Amino acid sequence: MEYFLYFIIFCIGAVFGSFFTLAVYRIPLGQDITHTHSYCPTCKHKLKFLDLIPILSYTFLGGKCRYCKTKIRPRYILLEIMSGVVFVLFAASIKFTLIPFNSKMLVYFIFGILYLATLFIIAGIDKERIEIEKPVLIFGFVCVAIYMIYLYIVENDPSIYSYVIYLLFACIILLFSISHLRKKGENNYTLDILLLSLMMILFTYETVYIYTVIITLLSISFHLFFTELHKRKNKAVRKIKIETTKMPIGFYMCVSNILMMLVTNFAIFYR
């Protein structure tokens, strides 16, 4: 029964992964991600159902558009597979099962999936554009706020009071960030990273966030190290210097936070 459940969860994750690729492409362009039909970004042809089956469509079509034969980037199928795997790992990390039914675990699983979806989209956009989209951040905070309200009303969790301060602080920073966007016409990356940090603290708590920062710093250090090696090898000092000033910190934070959340859950639920 559990194997079948996890297979379904993997399929759900793959479907989410397909949506993530769409969201990462459209959100920065200001395009609708819910009502507009999926289309090939090259020939603009509307995709049919058989073109949209996660993993299988990419495989059977040979990684090409059915209509214009343009090669599709491998990141699409990789993100679908990765999303499915992460969803399964998250379910396994909390010993999620429907029999016996546990309403608290189901609620945590649902909000955990929404939180993971937020991080996937933020990471995807930041990796491509070095930018964190406000609507995605706001969606994440709304999900976290609703979950906090659930914990307070249903589970009577007394620790919620301390996290209300984080939420209020996030609202203040968000106002500053929106004000900066209106005045300057561009996002303040530093404020957005701070908002992302607060969202992580609210959902995964301080300990996991501290581990997230450590892993992020290590990842960035490795990135700089290999970039320096590449610079010396190709002697492209100016080009590499430009690239290192535009590091996707949000991407590294999201990946690190997902990893540490899974590790922490496994440590807690399997001890």
Contacts in CASP RR format, 6 or more apart in sequence:
PFRMAT RR
TARGET T0000
AUTHOR 0000-0000-0000
METHOD contacts of the structure
MODEL  1
MEYFLYFIIFCIGAVFGSFFTLAVYRIPLGQDITHTHSYCPTCKHKLKFL
DLIPILSYTFLGGKCRYCKTKIRPRYILLEIMSGVVFVLFAASIKFTLIP
FNSKMLVYFIFGILYLATLFIIAGIDKERIEIEKPVLIFGFVCVAIYMIY
LYIVENDPSIYSYVIYLLFACIILLFSISHLRKKGENNYTLDILLLSLMM
ILFTYETVYIYTVIITLLSISFHLFFTELHKRKNKAVRKIKIETTKMPIG
FYMCVSNILMMLVTNFAIFYR
1 97 0 8 1.000
1 99 0 8 1.000
2 97 0 8 1.000
5 91 0 8 1.000
5 96 0 8 1.000
5 97 0 8 1.000
5 98 0 8 1.000
6 88 0 8 1.000
6 91 0 8 1.000
6 92 0 8 1.000
9 84 0 8 1.000
9 87 0 8 1.000
9 88 0 8 1.000
9 91 0 8 1.000
9 96 0 8 1.000
10 84 0 8 1.000
10 85 0 8 1.000
10 87 0 8 1.000
10 88 0 8 1.000
11 54 0 8 1.000
11 84 0 8 1.000
12 84 0 8 1.000
12 87 0 8 1.000
13 80 0 8 1.000
13 83 0 8 1.000
13 84 0 8 1.000
13 86 0 8 1.000
13 87 0 8 1.000
14 54 0 8 1.000
14 55 0 8 1.000
14 80 0 8 1.000
14 81 0 8 1.000
14 83 0 8 1.000
14 84 0 8 1.000
15 54 0 8 1.000
16 83 0 8 1.000
16 84 0 8 1.000
16 87 0 8 1.000
16 113 0 8 1.000
16 117 0 8 1.000
16 120 0 8 1.000
17 54 0 8 1.000
17 79 0 8 1.000
17 80 0 8 1.000
17 82 0 8 1.000
17 83 0 8 1.000
17 84 0 8 1.000
17 120 0 8 1.000
18 52 0 8 1.000
18 54 0 8 1.000
18 76 0 8 1.000
18 80 0 8 1.000
19 33 0 8 1.000
20 79 0 8 1.000
20 83 0 8 1.000
20 117 0 8 1.000
20 120 0 8 1.000
20 121 0 8 1.000
20 124 0 8 1.000
21 75 0 8 1.000
21 76 0 8 1.000
21 79 0 8 1.000
21 80 0 8 1.000
22 33 0 8 1.000
22 38 0 8 1.000
23 33 0 8 1.000
23 121 0 8 1.000
23 136 0 8 1.000
24 121 0 8 1.000
24 124 0 8 1.000
24 125 0 8 1.000
24 128 0 8 1.000
25 41 0 8 1.000
26 32 0 8 1.000
26 33 0 8 1.000
26 36 0 8 1.000
27 33 0 8 1.000
27 121 0 8 1.000
27 125 0 8 1.000
27 133 0 8 1.000
27 135 0 8 1.000
27 136 0 8 1.000
28 125 0 8 1.000
28 128 0 8 1.000
28 129 0 8 1.000
28 131 0 8 1.000
28 133 0 8 1.000
37 46 0 8 1.000
37 47 0 8 1.000
38 46 0 8 1.000
38 47 0 8 1.000
38 51 0 8 1.000
38 52 0 8 1.000
39 45 0 8 1.000
39 46 0 8 1.000
39 47 0 8 1.000
40 47 0 8 1.000
40 65 0 8 1.000
40 67 0 8 1.000
40 68 0 8 1.000
40 70 0 8 1.000
42 65 0 8 1.000
42 68 0 8 1.000
42 70 0 8 1.000
43 65 0 8 1.000
43 67 0 8 1.000
43 68 0 8 1.000
43 70 0 8 1.000
45 65 0 8 1.000
45 67 0 8 1.000
45 68 0 8 1.000
50 57 0 8 1.000
51 57 0 8 1.000
51 61 0 8 1.000
51 66 0 8 1.000
54 80 0 8 1.000
55 77 0 8 1.000
55 80 0 8 1.000
55 81 0 8 1.000
58 72 0 8 1.000
58 76 0 8 1.000
58 77 0 8 1.000
58 80 0 8 1.000
59 77 0 8 1.000
61 72 0 8 1.000
63 71 0 8 1.000
63 72 0 8 1.000
63 74 0 8 1.000
63 77 0 8 1.000
64 70 0 8 1.000
64 71 0 8 1.000
64 72 0 8 1.000
65 72 0 8 1.000
79 120 0 8 1.000
83 120 0 8 1.000
86 116 0 8 1.000
86 258 0 8 1.000
86 262 0 8 1.000
87 113 0 8 1.000
87 116 0 8 1.000
89 262 0 8 1.000
90 96 0 8 1.000
90 109 0 8 1.000
90 112 0 8 1.000
90 113 0 8 1.000
90 116 0 8 1.000
90 261 0 8 1.000
90 262 0 8 1.000
90 265 0 8 1.000
91 109 0 8 1.000
92 266 0 8 1.000
93 262 0 8 1.000
93 265 0 8 1.000
93 266 0 8 1.000
93 269 0 8 1.000
94 105 0 8 1.000
94 108 0 8 1.000
94 109 0 8 1.000
94 265 0 8 1.000
94 269 0 8 1.000
95 105 0 8 1.000
95 269 0 8 1.000
95 270 0 8 1.000
96 105 0 8 1.000
96 106 0 8 1.000
96 109 0 8 1.000
98 106 0 8 1.000
104 154 0 8 1.000
104 155 0 8 1.000
107 147 0 8 1.000
107 150 0 8 1.000
107 154 0 8 1.000
111 143 0 8 1.000
111 144 0 8 1.000
111 146 0 8 1.000
111 147 0 8 1.000
111 150 0 8 1.000
111 203 0 8 1.000
112 203 0 8 1.000
114 140 0 8 1.000
114 143 0 8 1.000
115 140 0 8 1.000
115 143 0 8 1.000
115 144 0 8 1.000
115 203 0 8 1.000
116 258 0 8 1.000
118 136 0 8 1.000
118 137 0 8 1.000
118 139 0 8 1.000
118 140 0 8 1.000
118 143 0 8 1.000
118 199 0 8 1.000
119 254 0 8 1.000
119 257 0 8 1.000
119 258 0 8 1.000
120 254 0 8 1.000
121 133 0 8 1.000
121 136 0 8 1.000
122 132 0 8 1.000
122 133 0 8 1.000
122 136 0 8 1.000
122 137 0 8 1.000
122 196 0 8 1.000
122 250 0 8 1.000
122 251 0 8 1.000
122 254 0 8 1.000
123 250 0 8 1.000
123 251 0 8 1.000
123 254 0 8 1.000
123 255 0 8 1.000
124 251 0 8 1.000
125 131 0 8 1.000
125 132 0 8 1.000
125 133 0 8 1.000
125 136 0 8 1.000
126 132 0 8 1.000
126 248 0 8 1.000
126 249 0 8 1.000
126 250 0 8 1.000
126 251 0 8 1.000
126 254 0 8 1.000
127 248 0 8 1.000
127 251 0 8 1.000
130 189 0 8 1.000
130 246 0 8 1.000
130 247 0 8 1.000
130 248 0 8 1.000
131 187 0 8 1.000
131 189 0 8 1.000
131 192 0 8 1.000
132 187 0 8 1.000
132 189 0 8 1.000
132 192 0 8 1.000
132 193 0 8 1.000
132 195 0 8 1.000
132 196 0 8 1.000
132 250 0 8 1.000
134 174 0 8 1.000
134 177 0 8 1.000
134 178 0 8 1.000
134 181 0 8 1.000
134 187 0 8 1.000
134 192 0 8 1.000
137 174 0 8 1.000
137 192 0 8 1.000
137 195 0 8 1.000
137 196 0 8 1.000
137 199 0 8 1.000
138 174 0 8 1.000
140 199 0 8 1.000
141 167 0 8 1.000
141 170 0 8 1.000
141 174 0 8 1.000
141 195 0 8 1.000
141 199 0 8 1.000
141 202 0 8 1.000
144 167 0 8 1.000
144 199 0 8 1.000
144 202 0 8 1.000
144 203 0 8 1.000
145 167 0 8 1.000
147 203 0 8 1.000
148 160 0 8 1.000
148 163 0 8 1.000
148 164 0 8 1.000
148 167 0 8 1.000
148 202 0 8 1.000
151 157 0 8 1.000
151 160 0 8 1.000
152 160 0 8 1.000
163 201 0 8 1.000
163 202 0 8 1.000
166 198 0 8 1.000
166 201 0 8 1.000
166 202 0 8 1.000
167 198 0 8 1.000
167 202 0 8 1.000
169 198 0 8 1.000
170 195 0 8 1.000
170 198 0 8 1.000
170 199 0 8 1.000
170 202 0 8 1.000
173 191 0 8 1.000
173 194 0 8 1.000
173 195 0 8 1.000
173 198 0 8 1.000
174 195 0 8 1.000
176 188 0 8 1.000
176 191 0 8 1.000
177 187 0 8 1.000
177 188 0 8 1.000
177 191 0 8 1.000
177 192 0 8 1.000
177 195 0 8 1.000
180 187 0 8 1.000
180 188 0 8 1.000
180 191 0 8 1.000
181 187 0 8 1.000
181 188 0 8 1.000
189 249 0 8 1.000
193 249 0 8 1.000
193 250 0 8 1.000
193 253 0 8 1.000
196 250 0 8 1.000
196 253 0 8 1.000
196 254 0 8 1.000
197 209 0 8 1.000
197 253 0 8 1.000
200 208 0 8 1.000
200 209 0 8 1.000
200 212 0 8 1.000
200 253 0 8 1.000
200 257 0 8 1.000
201 209 0 8 1.000
204 212 0 8 1.000
204 257 0 8 1.000
204 260 0 8 1.000
204 261 0 8 1.000
204 264 0 8 1.000
207 264 0 8 1.000
208 257 0 8 1.000
208 260 0 8 1.000
208 261 0 8 1.000
208 264 0 8 1.000
209 257 0 8 1.000
211 256 0 8 1.000
211 260 0 8 1.000
211 263 0 8 1.000
211 264 0 8 1.000
212 253 0 8 1.000
212 256 0 8 1.000
212 257 0 8 1.000
212 260 0 8 1.000
213 253 0 8 1.000
213 256 0 8 1.000
215 256 0 8 1.000
215 259 0 8 1.000
215 260 0 8 1.000
216 249 0 8 1.000
216 252 0 8 1.000
216 253 0 8 1.000
216 256 0 8 1.000
219 252 0 8 1.000
219 255 0 8 1.000
219 256 0 8 1.000
220 247 0 8 1.000
220 249 0 8 1.000
220 252 0 8 1.000
223 247 0 8 1.000
223 252 0 8 1.000
224 244 0 8 1.000
227 240 0 8 1.000
227 243 0 8 1.000
227 244 0 8 1.000
228 240 0 8 1.000
230 240 0 8 1.000
231 237 0 8 1.000
231 240 0 8 1.000
231 241 0 8 1.000
234 240 0 8 1.000
END
